Amino acid sequence: MSEYIVKIGFWLHASDGLSIEAASDAEAIAKAKPAAMRAMEDCAIPAHVEYDRRRQGMIS
């Protein structure tokens, strides 16, 4: 009998927030983009995760 590895990816609705200081809206947007990328790469648990409603999934 063969052994198979099943990887399950799922998309949970999650949200988090961060604070930035900026002198203008344009500066806030410019600072928010890299800050959001760092937050998405972080392995910390987001502030809110909706466990009841998964939206999509995949099995590969």
GILIN-V658325 format. One record per residue. N is the residue number from 1. RES is the residue in three letters. PSI is psi in whole degrees, 0 to 359 (NA if undefined). NEAR is the number of other C-alpha atoms within 10 Angstrom. Layout:
((N;RES;PSI;NEAR) (N;RES;PSI;NEAR))
This chain:
((1;MET;138;3) (2;SER;151;3) (3;GLU;135;5) (4;TYR;144;6) (5;ILE;124;6) (6;VAL;123;8) (7;LYS;132;9) (8;ILE;122;9) (9;GLY;135;11) (10;PHE;155;12) (11;TRP;111;11) (12;LEU;147;15) (13;HIS;115;13) (14;ALA;152;12) (15;SER;152;11) (16;ASP;170;12) (17;GLY;161;9) (18;LEU;160;8) (19;SER;137;8) (20;ILE;155;10) (21;GLU;134;9) (22;ALA;153;13) (23;ALA;340;7) (24;SER;168;9) (25;ASP;318;9) (26;ALA;319;10) (27;GLU;322;12) (28;ALA;317;14) (29;ILE;317;13) (30;ALA;323;12) (31;LYS;330;14) (32;ALA;324;17) (33;LYS;307;11) (34;PRO;328;11) (35;ALA;321;14) (36;ALA;321;14) (37;MET;317;10) (38;ARG;320;11) (39;ALA;321;15) (40;MET;329;12) (41;GLU;344;8) (42;ASP;145;10) (43;CYS;7;8) (44;ALA;156;8) (45;ILE;132;10) (46;PRO;164;13) (47;ALA;324;9) (48;HIS;132;11) (49;VAL;128;13) (50;GLU;102;10) (51;TYR;342;9) (52;ASP;339;8) (53;ARG;86;10) (54;ARG;141;11) (55;ARG;312;9) (56;GLN;167;9) (57;GLY;167;10) (58;MET;150;9) (59;ILE;127;8) (60;SER;NA;7))
